[in-house]
Amino acid sequence: MILAIETSVERVGVAVGDHAGPRASAMLASDRRHAESLAPMIDFVLRQASVTVDAIDHIAVDVGPGLFTGMRVGMATAQTMAWALDIPLVAVTSLDAVAWGTGTTESPVAVALDARRGEVYWALYRPGRAGTEPVLLRGPEVSAPGDVAIEIADRGETVVCVGSGFLRHPDEFAALTHAEAGPASLAAPRAEDVLALGAVRAARDLTVAADALEPVYLRAPDAEINWQTREGAR
C-alpha cells in the first residue's frame, strides 16, 4: 500500500493505493497553503479508502522541480511519516510524473513546467512499454522557452508536448511544426501518477530512507535570487 504526496505546484494532491491503482485520491487548489492543507487531505484520503496509516508500506513523494515551499512541505511530511512508520520513501520528480501520465505513445514526450521568471523546467522522454516508466533522454533542466523550442525543432520528429510551460509560453512554441499538444489535464503533476510511478519503483526496490531524500531544485530559490539581485544593485 502506497501513499502518494504531490505538492510541487500551486495545488495539493494526495492518493493512496497499490500496483492495481488508486483506492482514493483528492486534489485541492491550495493557493500556496500547502502546510495547512496537506495533513487534513491525507487523513481524508485514507478514510475514503478505508486504509489505516499503519497499513502504508511506502510513501511516494514529488521532489520537484517546482514551488520551493510546496516541495519542502510535501517532503518534510513524507519524511516525518516515514520515520514514524519505519517505512521507505520513493522519490518521484514532477517531470517524471507528467511523462508517466501521457501513457504509451510512439513519439518522444517533452514535459515543460512553468518555472516563472521567464523559464521552464523541462525534460525529454521516450515512453516505455505499458507498465514501465518512461526513459529519460535529456534533462531535467531549467531553460528559456525559446531554447526548449529550438531543442525540440532540431530533433526533426514529432514530439508530444505536455505541461504548464507550453501553456504559459504559447508564442515561443507556436512555430513548432513537429509538436503535438498533449492533454491539458497534464498541465501539472497529479498524485495519481506519483502513486503509479511510485508503485513501479517500489516493486524494483528503488527506495530511499527518510534522511536520504533529496529535492530537485535546478535553480536557486526565488528569495535567494531576489537577495542577490538587491545586493548586486548596491
PLY file of the C-alpha trace (Angstrom):
ply
format ascii 1.0
element vertex 234
property float x
property float y
property float z
element edge 233
property int vertex1
property int vertex2
end_header
0.00 0.00 0.00
1.43 3.33 -1.10
0.62 6.87 -0.06
1.43 9.49 -2.74
2.02 13.16 -1.98
2.10 15.88 -4.65
2.86 19.46 -3.53
5.31 20.80 -6.12
2.76 23.09 -7.79
0.03 25.50 -6.66
-2.30 22.66 -5.74
-2.03 19.82 -3.24
-2.69 16.24 -4.27
-2.87 13.02 -2.26
-3.59 9.46 -3.38
-3.45 6.04 -1.77
-3.45 2.65 -3.47
-1.24 -0.13 -4.75
0.05 -1.56 -8.03
-3.55 -2.04 -9.18
-4.26 1.70 -8.96
-5.57 4.30 -6.53
-8.21 3.45 -3.97
-8.86 7.11 -3.23
-7.41 10.46 -4.20
-8.03 14.16 -3.70
-6.76 17.43 -5.13
-7.13 20.94 -3.76
-6.10 24.29 -5.23
-4.25 25.45 -2.12
-3.19 28.98 -3.10
0.17 28.12 -1.53
-1.43 26.97 1.72
0.25 23.60 1.36
1.14 23.27 5.05
-2.44 23.85 6.19
-3.98 21.59 3.55
-1.75 18.52 3.35
-2.32 16.78 6.71
-6.14 17.02 6.58
-6.09 15.76 2.98
-4.00 12.74 3.91
-6.44 11.91 6.70
-9.40 12.39 4.35
-7.98 10.18 1.59
-7.04 7.39 3.99
-10.56 7.40 5.45
-12.12 7.39 1.98
-10.01 4.36 1.06
-10.65 2.62 4.42
-6.89 2.37 4.89
-5.24 2.86 8.26
-1.97 4.74 8.41
-0.11 1.70 9.75
-1.10 -0.22 6.60
1.08 2.07 4.46
4.20 0.29 3.18
5.77 3.09 1.10
5.34 6.83 0.62
5.89 8.26 -2.85
6.56 11.99 -2.91
7.21 14.58 -5.61
10.70 16.01 -5.01
10.49 18.74 -7.68
11.33 20.73 -9.56
8.57 23.13 -8.63
7.49 25.59 -5.94
10.15 25.55 -3.26
7.83 25.98 -0.28
5.36 23.41 -1.56
8.10 20.88 -2.27
9.55 21.27 1.22
6.13 20.82 2.86
5.46 17.59 0.96
8.95 16.20 1.52
9.01 17.09 5.22
5.61 15.45 5.73
6.71 12.33 3.86
9.94 12.14 5.86
8.16 12.56 9.20
5.65 9.83 8.37
8.39 7.52 7.07
10.37 7.92 10.29
7.28 7.33 12.44
6.16 4.27 10.47
9.68 2.98 9.76
8.99 2.64 6.04
10.94 3.70 2.90
10.25 6.59 0.57
10.04 6.65 -3.23
11.27 9.86 -4.87
9.39 10.96 -7.99
10.19 14.12 -9.93
7.36 16.32 -11.14
8.55 15.93 -14.74
8.64 12.13 -14.47
5.08 12.12 -13.09
3.73 14.15 -16.02
5.60 11.98 -18.52
4.11 8.86 -16.94
0.63 10.35 -17.27
0.94 10.57 -21.06
0.82 6.77 -21.27
2.31 4.93 -24.21
2.96 6.72 -27.48
5.25 6.16 -30.44
6.63 9.71 -30.20
9.02 11.15 -27.65
7.45 13.30 -24.95
8.67 16.73 -23.87
7.47 17.86 -20.45
7.80 21.54 -19.55
6.53 23.08 -16.31
6.33 26.81 -15.69
9.32 27.85 -13.57
8.38 31.55 -13.57
10.99 34.26 -14.23
10.51 33.54 -17.93
11.86 29.97 -17.65
10.59 26.40 -17.71
11.67 23.18 -16.05
11.79 20.56 -18.77
12.90 17.09 -19.78
12.57 14.81 -22.79
11.43 11.18 -22.58
10.95 8.09 -24.70
7.73 6.43 -23.43
8.15 2.96 -22.03
6.03 -0.10 -22.65
2.80 -0.49 -20.70
3.63 -0.68 -17.00
7.21 0.55 -17.40
8.37 4.07 -16.74
9.46 6.49 -19.47
13.14 6.56 -20.43
14.79 9.91 -19.76
16.52 11.18 -22.91
17.50 14.65 -21.72
17.21 16.75 -18.57
15.91 17.72 -16.19
16.96 21.28 -16.96
15.78 24.84 -16.46
15.82 26.89 -19.68
14.23 29.78 -21.54
11.17 28.59 -23.52
12.78 29.64 -26.78
15.77 27.39 -26.13
13.46 24.45 -25.46
11.60 25.16 -28.72
14.91 25.04 -30.61
15.85 21.71 -28.99
12.50 20.19 -29.97
12.66 21.56 -33.52
16.20 20.23 -34.02
15.01 16.68 -33.39
13.15 16.67 -36.71
10.46 14.32 -35.44
7.03 14.62 -33.85
7.27 15.37 -30.14
4.30 15.26 -27.77
4.47 18.44 -25.66
2.77 18.49 -22.26
2.86 20.68 -19.18
2.16 24.20 -17.96
5.37 25.50 -19.53
3.92 25.06 -23.02
0.61 26.62 -21.98
2.31 29.55 -20.26
4.51 30.44 -23.26
2.42 29.68 -26.37
4.15 32.24 -28.61
7.57 30.63 -28.19
6.23 27.22 -29.24
3.68 28.29 -31.87
6.09 27.83 -34.78
6.95 24.21 -33.96
5.79 22.12 -36.93
6.52 18.74 -35.33
4.91 19.44 -31.95
1.79 17.59 -30.89
-0.10 19.07 -27.93
-0.67 16.67 -25.06
-3.82 16.68 -22.91
-4.47 19.84 -20.87
-5.17 17.62 -17.85
-1.40 17.02 -17.68
-0.54 20.69 -17.22
0.77 19.77 -13.76
1.80 16.56 -11.99
-1.00 14.53 -10.41
-0.93 12.49 -7.20
-2.37 9.51 -9.09
0.64 9.47 -11.41
3.06 9.89 -8.50
1.34 6.84 -6.98
1.55 4.74 -10.16
5.19 5.58 -10.78
5.95 5.09 -7.09
4.43 1.59 -7.26
6.66 0.67 -10.22
9.77 1.94 -8.45
8.85 0.34 -5.13
8.49 -3.01 -6.90
12.05 -2.54 -8.19
13.20 -1.56 -4.69
14.15 1.93 -5.90
13.55 3.48 -2.50
15.40 5.79 -0.14
15.48 6.23 3.62
13.84 9.32 5.05
17.15 11.01 5.80
18.41 10.40 2.24
15.55 12.13 0.41
16.89 14.97 -1.76
14.99 17.75 -3.57
15.45 18.50 -7.26
15.77 22.29 -7.36
17.55 23.08 -10.70
17.54 26.75 -9.69
18.19 28.77 -6.54
15.09 29.74 -4.51
13.41 32.98 -5.61
14.15 34.53 -2.22
17.86 33.88 -2.72
17.75 35.25 -6.26
15.95 38.38 -5.07
18.53 38.91 -2.33
21.42 38.52 -4.75
19.74 40.96 -7.15
19.35 43.58 -4.42
22.93 43.08 -3.26
24.22 43.42 -6.82
22.31 46.66 -7.30
24.05 48.34 -4.36
0 1
1 2
2 3
3 4
4 5
5 6
6 7
7 8
8 9
9 10
10 11
11 12
12 13
13 14
14 15
15 16
16 17
17 18
18 19
19 20
20 21
21 22
22 23
23 24
24 25
25 26
26 27
27 28
28 29
29 30
30 31
31 32
32 33
33 34
34 35
35 36
36 37
37 38
38 39
39 40
40 41
41 42
42 43
43 44
44 45
45 46
46 47
47 48
48 49
49 50
50 51
51 52
52 53
53 54
54 55
55 56
56 57
57 58
58 59
59 60
60 61
61 62
62 63
63 64
64 65
65 66
66 67
67 68
68 69
69 70
70 71
71 72
72 73
73 74
74 75
75 76
76 77
77 78
78 79
79 80
80 81
81 82
82 83
83 84
84 85
85 86
86 87
87 88
88 89
89 90
90 91
91 92
92 93
93 94
94 95
95 96
96 97
97 98
98 99
99 100
100 101
101 102
102 103
103 104
104 105
105 106
106 107
107 108
108 109
109 110
110 111
111 112
112 113
113 114
114 115
115 116
116 117
117 118
118 119
119 120
120 121
121 122
122 123
123 124
124 125
125 126
126 127
127 128
128 129
129 130
130 131
131 132
132 133
133 134
134 135
135 136
136 137
137 138
138 139
139 140
140 141
141 142
142 143
143 144
144 145
145 146
146 147
147 148
148 149
149 150
150 151
151 152
152 153
153 154
154 155
155 156
156 157
157 158
158 159
159 160
160 161
161 162
162 163
163 164
164 165
165 166
166 167
167 168
168 169
169 170
170 171
171 172
172 173
173 174
174 175
175 176
176 177
177 178
178 179
179 180
180 181
181 182
182 183
183 184
184 185
185 186
186 187
187 188
188 189
189 190
190 191
191 192
192 193
193 194
194 195
195 196
196 197
197 198
198 199
199 200
200 201
201 202
202 203
203 204
204 205
205 206
206 207
207 208
208 209
209 210
210 211
211 212
212 213
213 214
214 215
215 216
216 217
217 218
218 219
219 220
220 221
221 222
222 223
223 224
224 225
225 226
226 227
227 228
228 229
229 230
230 231
231 232
232 233
